[in-house]
Amino acid sequence: MYSKIAGMVFPAFTMLTLTVLSMFGAFGEGDINKSFFLIGLTIIFPLTFFVQGTSCALNKINPLIALIVSYIAYAVVLITLLDQSYWRFAIYYLVFWLVGFFGIKAIQKWRNRNK
């Protein structure tokens, strides 16, 4: 039960935590916070979507609900800090999620076929 909840909210928690820490200057002074946020936007957020995709496949979590939770958190980040041009990252994150989800599904099918 807890693994399903954690699998659904992992990207949302990561995105919101990194955003709040960047907003309050937890990483240092000046442009350092901005660079940490940009690293999160381009590297950490996609990896969390990948982990969520694999978690959904392994724990049999409803993929639609997991994606909705994550994209709501991304919309909150987008509205508070970014302009509307960053919606293109949503497709980038979806690709990582799909690779994680269908990669695990393919591995599971391959293992079942070999048994």
C-alpha positions in Angstrom: 0.0 0.0 0.0 2.7 2.5 1.0 4.8 1.6 -2.1 1.8 2.5 -4.3 1.3 5.9 -2.6 5.1 6.6 -2.7 5.1 5.6 -6.4 2.3 8.1 -7.2 3.7 11.1 -5.3 7.4 10.7 -5.7 7.9 13.1 -8.6 5.4 15.6 -7.2 7.2 15.6 -3.8 10.6 15.9 -5.5 9.5 18.8 -7.8 7.8 20.7 -5.0 10.6 20.2 -2.5 13.3 21.4 -5.0 11.2 24.4 -6.0 10.6 25.5 -2.4 14.3 25.0 -1.5 15.3 27.1 -4.6 12.8 29.8 -3.8 14.0 30.2 -0.2 17.7 30.2 -1.1 18.6 26.9 0.5 21.4 26.2 -1.9 23.3 29.5 -1.5 23.3 33.1 -2.7 22.6 34.5 -6.1 22.4 32.5 -9.2 23.3 29.2 -7.5 19.6 28.6 -6.6 18.6 29.3 -10.2 21.2 26.8 -11.5 20.1 24.1 -9.0 16.5 24.6 -10.2 17.5 24.4 -13.8 19.4 21.2 -13.1 16.3 19.9 -11.4 14.2 20.9 -14.4 16.4 19.2 -17.0 17.9 16.2 -15.1 16.2 15.5 -11.7 12.6 15.9 -12.7 12.8 13.5 -15.8 14.6 10.9 -13.6 11.8 11.1 -11.1 9.3 10.5 -13.9 11.3 7.6 -15.0 11.3 6.1 -11.5 7.6 6.7 -11.3 7.0 4.9 -14.6 9.0 1.9 -13.4 7.2 2.0 -10.0 3.9 2.0 -11.7 4.8 -1.0 -13.8 6.2 -3.0 -10.9 3.6 -2.1 -8.3 0.6 -2.2 -10.6 -0.3 1.4 -9.9 -2.9 3.1 -12.1 -0.7 5.0 -14.6 -3.3 7.7 -15.3 -3.7 8.7 -11.6 0.1 8.7 -11.1 0.6 11.0 -14.2 -2.2 13.3 -13.1 -0.7 13.8 -9.7 2.8 14.5 -11.2 1.5 16.9 -13.8 -0.6 18.8 -11.2 2.6 19.3 -9.2 4.4 20.4 -12.4 1.6 22.9 -13.1 2.1 24.4 -9.7 5.8 24.8 -10.3 5.1 26.2 -13.7 2.6 28.7 -12.4 4.7 29.9 -9.5 8.1 30.1 -11.1 8.1 29.7 -14.8 6.5 31.1 -17.9 4.2 29.1 -20.1 6.9 28.2 -22.6 8.1 25.5 -20.2 5.1 23.3 -21.0 7.3 21.6 -23.6 9.2 20.0 -20.7 6.0 18.1 -19.9 6.4 16.1 -23.1 10.1 15.5 -22.2 9.0 14.1 -18.8 6.3 12.0 -20.4 8.9 10.4 -22.6 11.0 9.4 -19.6 7.9 8.1 -17.8 6.9 6.0 -20.9 10.4 4.6 -21.2 10.4 3.5 -17.6 6.8 2.1 -17.7 7.1 0.2 -21.0 10.7 -0.8 -20.4 9.6 -2.7 -17.2 6.6 -4.1 -19.0 8.8 -5.4 -21.8 11.2 -7.0 -19.3 8.3 -8.6 -17.5 6.9 -10.1 -20.7 10.4 -11.3 -21.7 10.9 -13.0 -18.4 7.4 -14.6 -18.5 8.1 -15.8 -22.0 11.4 -17.4 -21.0 9.7 -19.4 -18.1 
